[in-house]
Amino acid sequence: MLVALFLTPLLLAFLFVATIPFSCWEMMQQNSYRLDGSFSQRRSNREYRSLAAHAGNLLTPALLIGLIAFVSTTYFFERVMPFPVFLESLTVWDSDPETQDRNLEQLGRSHSEAMTERGISAENIRIIQQSLWRDWPNVLLAIVVFFVVAFVVFVGMASRSAAELVAGIRHRRRVYARADVCAMQDAADEIQLQQMCESA
């Protein structure tokens, strides 16, 4: 759990950087400056807001998926199979049938003891163990399907958000360029008119 909590921000940071082409980082930097080389704080803030919106688009589905996974995992380890017993279950399989049977019996005792410590009744423990033995392939399949669907949804949303970010950067670049050209032309016209007035 702690490892997942530590790695999730790193993964999100990597995805945040990886989903933005390097050329867009350069264009965002250029968008903060006018054609005459002067810095525009308003334009720079607009670029940072677009980055923040993209980060939010990545963070929202990631938090939702992480919350569902965290709640489900916590419930499983608290009410179905404690984590130490789960680790033990990974080692019960053996090529020797007799050894595997002994391992399964020991696993059943470990599970019963751990669940009893959590206040689960013997009848409920028996039902849980029967369900685990009968339905574990379905549980495993459900877990795989959940993460595959979550991955597809997350990648789709991240790709769409990145495409919108890139399109916005390029659109603002064109708007800024036209505005700067017009401003420079107006300045040139004003200087020319002033010179004409002085020479008259």
C-alpha positions in Angstrom: 0.0 0.0 0.0 2.7 2.5 1.0 4.7 1.6 -2.1 1.6 2.4 -4.3 1.0 5.7 -2.5 4.6 6.6 -3.1 4.8 5.5 -6.7 1.4 7.1 -7.8 2.6 10.7 -7.7 5.8 9.8 -9.6 3.7 8.0 -12.2 1.4 10.9 -12.6 4.3 13.3 -12.9 5.9 11.1 -15.6 2.6 10.9 -17.5 2.1 14.7 -17.2 5.5 15.3 -18.8 5.4 12.4 -21.3 2.0 13.4 -22.8 3.3 16.9 -23.8 5.6 17.0 -26.9 8.9 18.8 -26.4 8.0 21.3 -29.1 5.0 22.4 -27.1 7.2 23.2 -24.1 9.2 25.4 -26.3 6.1 27.0 -27.9 4.7 27.7 -24.4 7.9 29.5 -23.5 7.7 31.5 -26.7 4.1 32.3 -26.1 5.1 34.2 -22.9 7.1 36.7 -25.0 5.9 39.2 -27.6 7.5 39.5 -31.0 9.5 42.5 -29.8 11.1 40.3 -27.1 9.2 41.8 -24.1 7.8 39.4 -21.5 4.0 39.2 -21.0 2.9 38.1 -17.5 -0.7 37.7 -18.7 0.3 35.3 -21.5 2.6 33.4 -19.1 -0.2 32.9 -16.6 -2.5 31.7 -19.4 0.0 29.1 -20.4 0.4 27.9 -16.7 -3.4 27.7 -16.4 -3.5 25.5 -19.4 -0.9 23.2 -17.8 -2.9 23.2 -14.6 -6.0 22.2 -16.5 -4.2 19.3 -18.2 -2.8 18.2 -14.8 -6.4 18.2 -13.4 -7.6 16.1 -16.3 -4.9 13.5 -15.5 -5.5 13.7 -11.8 -9.3 13.3 -11.7 -9.5 9.8 -13.4 -6.3 8.7 -11.6 -7.8 9.6 -8.2 -11.1 7.9 -9.0 -9.4 4.7 -10.2 -7.1 4.8 -7.2 -9.9 5.3 -4.8 -11.9 2.4 -6.1 -8.8 0.2 -6.0 -7.9 1.3 -2.5 -11.3 0.8 -1.1 -11.7 -2.6 -2.7 -8.2 -3.8 -1.6 -8.7 -2.5 1.9 -12.1 -4.3 2.2 -10.6 -7.5 0.7 -7.7 -7.6 3.2 -9.8 -6.6 6.2 -13.0 -8.7 5.6 -12.0 -11.5 3.2 -8.3 -12.4 3.4 -5.8 -10.7 5.6 -2.7 -9.6 3.8 -0.3 -12.0 5.6 -2.6 -14.9 4.7 -2.7 -13.6 1.1 1.1 -13.7 0.9 1.0 -17.2 2.4 -1.5 -18.3 -0.3 1.0 -17.5 -3.0 3.3 -20.2 -1.7 0.8 -23.1 -1.2 1.0 -24.5 -4.7 3.4 -27.5 -5.0 4.1 -30.1 -7.6 3.7 -32.8 -4.9 -0.1 -33.3 -4.3 0.4 -34.3 -0.6 2.6 -31.3 0.1 0.0 -29.1 -1.6 -2.8 -30.6 0.5 -0.8 -29.9 3.7 -0.1 -26.4 2.6 -3.8 -25.8 1.9 -4.8 -27.1 5.3 -2.3 -24.9 7.0 -3.5 -22.0 4.9 -7.1 -22.7 6.0 -6.0 -22.7 9.7 -4.1 -19.5 9.2 -7.0 -17.8 7.5 -9.5 -19.0 10.2 -7.2 -17.7 13.0 -6.7 -14.3 11.3 -10.4 -13.8 10.6 -11.4 -14.9 14.1 -9.0 -12.2 15.5 -11.0 -9.7 13.4 -14.3 -10.8 15.0 -15.6 -12.8 12.1 -17.9 -15.8 13.2 -16.9 -19.4 12.3 -19.9 -19.7 10.0 -19.0 -16.6 8.0 -15.4 -17.8 7.9 -16.5 -21.1 6.4 -18.7 -19.3 3.8 -15.8 -17.0 2.9 -13.4 -19.9 2.5 -15.8 -21.8 0.3 -16.4 -18.7 -1.8 -12.7 -18.1 -2.2 -12.0 -21.7 -3.2 -14.9 -21.7 -5.7 -14.8 -18.2 -7.1 -11.1 -17.2 -7.1 -10.8 -17.5 -10.9 -13.7 -15.1 -11.3 -12.2 -12.7 -8.7 -8.9 -12.8 -10.6 -10.6 -12.2 -13.9 -12.6 -9.2 -12.4 -9.4 -7.7 -11.1 -7.7 -8.0 -14.5 -10.8 -6.6 -16.4 -11.0 -3.7 -13.9 -7.4 -2.6 -14.4 -7.5 -3.1 -18.2 -10.7 -1.0 -18.5 -9.2 1.6 -16.1 -6.0 1.8 -18.1 -7.9 2.2 -21.4 -10.1 4.9 -19.9 -7.2 6.7 -18.4 -5.1 6.6 -21.5 -8.1 7.8 -23.6 -8.7 10.8 -21.3 -5.0 11.6 -21.0 -4.6 11.5 -24.8 -7.7 13.7 -25.4 -6.5 16.2 -22.8 -3.0 16.3 -24.3 -4.4 16.9 -27.7 -6.6 19.8 -26.4 -3.6 21.3 -24.6 -1.4 21.1 -27.8 -4.2 22.6 -29.9 -4.7 25.4 -27.4 -1.0 26.3 -27.3 -0.8 26.4 -31.1 -4.0 28.5 -31.3 -2.7 31.0 -28.8 0.5 31.2 -30.7 -1.3 32.3 -33.8 -3.5 34.8 -31.9 -0.5 36.3 -30.2 1.5 36.6 -33.4 -1.4 38.4 -35.1 -1.8 40.7 -32.1 1.9 41.5 -32.0 2.1 42.3 -35.7 -0.9 44.6 -35.4 0.6 46.3 -32.4 3.9 46.8 -34.1 2.2 48.1 -37.2 0.2 50.6 -35.1 3.3 51.7 -33.4 5.1 52.1 -36.8 2.1 54.1 -38.1 2.1 56.3 -35.0 5.8 57.0 -35.4 5.4 57.8 -39.0 2.5 60.2 -38.3 4.5 61.9 -35.6 7.4 62.4 -38.0 5.1 63.9 -40.6 3.7 66.3 -38.0 7.2 67.4 -36.9 8.3 68.0 -40.5 5.2 70.0 -41.4 
